[in-house]
Amino acid sequence: MATANGGRYFQRSAAWRRLEMVNVKSLHSQGKIIGTLVTVGGAMIMTLVRGPVIQFPWTNDHQTLHHQTSANTVTTQDQIKGSLMITVGCFSWASFLILQAHTLKSYPVELSLTTLVCLMGMLEGSIVTVVAEWANASIWSINWDIKLFVAVYGGITCTGLAYYICGVVMRERGPVFVTAFNPLGMVIVAILGSIFIAEKLNLGSVVGAVVIVVGLYMVLWGKSKDQNQQYQDKESSIDQQHKEGMKTEMLKHNVV
């Protein structure tokens, strides 16, 4: 839910900063606004509503109980601190996307921008690690285990490749199109968690996932209508300029 709310906050900020076309009187803009609210509602349903557990053939009662017990133990510790940190992370991610959208207008080179972002992230992360783990030199050791795989996969796929793809799509279709897919991550995590680690899905999660997909469809429908409207306005402007040019040529010809 925090990721979805961060993406929705960014969508409103993008409209305020004129990065997104919003006309309350038009049907497609209303679809985007309603789709945003529906998506946030779906994320809240997935997070807050439980309901009866839905059994699947691949779930295992023993493993599921173990995962649920571990999850309950984690969520009961420092809930206020965790909520504040997640909120700050959502606002920071939204601000980063706004900054990236502005930067791509004046520096439309996605690969170089991704390299600079990853380089700065590496430097900042190294400084924070040195400060936080000053007395623990073993934190820098590299072993051939799952931790190395997670670090490599996260750096290449979740950071480098994801930032590059976001930059390309953002330059072509706009920043709101990128953030519209953020809540879909909750649905994918729920499905993969049920398949690979045998987490049980309850009715609230399934209903919330359906609501998120419906809201996402409404947002994308509004975006597609905006895109068509922009193309039509551009063609109309070109035709108008062509007609004015022909009139100017005819006037010049008549004067001569």
N, C-alpha and C positions, 0 to 999 in steps of 0.2 A: 504494500500500500504506500509505503514511503516513496518508493521509486515512481509509482504512478502519480502521486501528488506532486512530486518534484517536476515531472514532465508536464503536468497540467498547469502548475504555476508558471513554468517557462512559456507555455502557450499564451497565457494571458499577458505575460511580460513582453512577448514578441509582438503582440498586437499593440500594446502601449508604445513600444519603441518603433512602430511602423515597419516591423519585419514581416507582418502578416496582415492580409486584407480582411477586415471584419466590418460588415455592414449589417446591422441588426435587422434592417428592413428586408434584406434579401433572404430567400429560402435556404440557399446553400450555407450562408453564414450562420443562420439559426441551427442548421444541421450540425455544423462544427461545434457550436456552443453546447447544444444539447448532447452531442456525442461526447464532449469533454466531461460533462456532468455524469453521464451514464457510465463512462469508463471509470471515473473516480468512485462512483457508487459500487460498481462491480468489484473494484479492488478492496473496498471496505467490506463488502459481503464476504469475499474470500478470506479476509483477515479476522473478522469479528463473528461471523455466523458459522456455527458448527453443524448441527443436525446429525442425522443417523449416518453411520459409516457405510460406505459403498464397497462391497467386496469384489475383488478381481482375482482371476486365477493365479496371477503371479505374486500375490501378496503372501507374506509369511507372518503368522501371528507372533512368533517369538521375536523375530527381528524387528517387527513393527513396534512391539511393546518396548523394546530396548531403545529404539530411536525416539519414541514419544517420551519416554522417561528422561532421556538426555536433553531433549528439547525443552521439557518443562523445567528441568533444573537450571538451564541457561536463562530462560526468559524470566525467572523469578529473581534474578540477581541484577541489581543496579538498573532497574527499568527506567527510571527518570534520566539517568546519565545516558543510557543507550538511546532513548527517544530523542534527547537533545542532540546527540551526535549524528543520528540519522537525519534529523531535520536540517542541521547545518550542512550535512553532505548533500542533501537534495537541493538546497539553495545554492551551494557551491557548484554543483553540476549544472543547474539551470543557468547560472551566471557564466559558466565556461562555454556553454552552447551559444549563448547570446554573443559573447566575445568572439567565438569562432565564426559565427555568421557575419559579424562586422569585419573581421579580419579577411575572410575569403573574398569580400567585395573589393578590397584594395590589394590583396595578395592571393590571387586565385591559383595557388600551387599547392595541392592537397598533400602530396608526398613530402615536400620540404617542410610544410607546416606540421605534419605529423611527426617528422623527425625532431623538429625543435621542441614540440610539446613533450615527447618521450624523453628527450635529453634533459629538459628542465625538471621533469618528474623524477628522473633518476638522481639528479643532483640534490633535489629537495628531499627525496626519500633517504638518500645516503646521509645527509646532515641530520635528519630526525633520528635515524637509526644510531648514529654515533652518539647523539645526546642521550637517547633513551637507554641504549645498551652499552654504555661506556665501560662498565666493568665486566662485560660478558664478551670475551674475544671469540668464543666458539660460535657466535651468531653468524660470523663471516665464513665459516667452514662450508665447503661444498661436498656433498655426499651423493652417491648414485642411489637415490631413493625417491619416494613419491613427492617429497618437498621440492626437489630439483625439477621434477616434471611439472608440478603446479606452477613454479616460478617461470619456467620457460614457456609453458602454454599460456599463462596469464600475460606475460610480456609480449609474446608474438601475436596471439589471437585476440585476447580480450582488450589489449591496449593498442598495439600498433595497427593491426588489420582493422579493428573496429573503428579507430579514429580516422583512418584513411577512408573507409567506406562511408562513414558519417559525413566526412568533408565533401566527398564526391556527390552524395545524394543531396546534401544540404545546398550545394551550389546549383544543382540542377532543379530541385523541387522545393527548396525552402526548408528552414529549420523546423517548422511545426510538423512537416511530414516525417522528419527523423524522430522527433520526440513522441509522435503518435503511437509508435510501436513499443515504447517503454513498458506499458502495463502488460503487453503480451508476454513479457519475460516471466511474469508470475505464473501464467498458464503453462508455459513450457517447463518451468521448474517443477510445478506440481505434477505434470505428466511424467517427466523423467524421474522425479523422486519416487513416484509410485512404481515405475518399471524397474529401476536399478537398485534402489535401497528399500523397496517394499514398504514405503510409507502409505498409510491408509488415507484415502480421499473421502471426505464427508460430503454431504449434500450441499452444504454452504459453499464449499470450494468449487463444486461443479456448476452450481447456479451462478456464482460470481464469475467463473470463467466464461460462461455463455454471455453474461451481461457485458463483460469486457470486450468480447468479440463483436457484439452488436454496437457498442459505443465506438469501437475502432472503425467499423464499417461506416458509421455515420460521419465520422471525422474525415475519412478518406473520400467519401462521396462528396462532402463539401469542398474538399481540396481539389478534386477532379473538376468540379463545376467552376471553381475559381480559376483553374488552369485554362479551361475552355473560354471563360470570359476574358481572360488576359489575351489569349490568342485572337479572339474576335475584336477586342478593342485595338490591338496592334494592327490587325488587317484593316480595320476601319480608318485608323489614323494614316496608314500608308495610302489607302485609296483617296482619302481626303487631300493629302499632300499631292498626290498625282493629279487630281482634278484641279487643284489650285495652280499647279505648275502648268497644266494645259491651258487654263484660262489666262495665265500670265503670258504664255507664248502667243495665244491668239490676239491678246491686246497689243502686244508688241508688233505682230504681223499687220494688224489693222492700222496702227499708227504709221508704220512704214509705207 
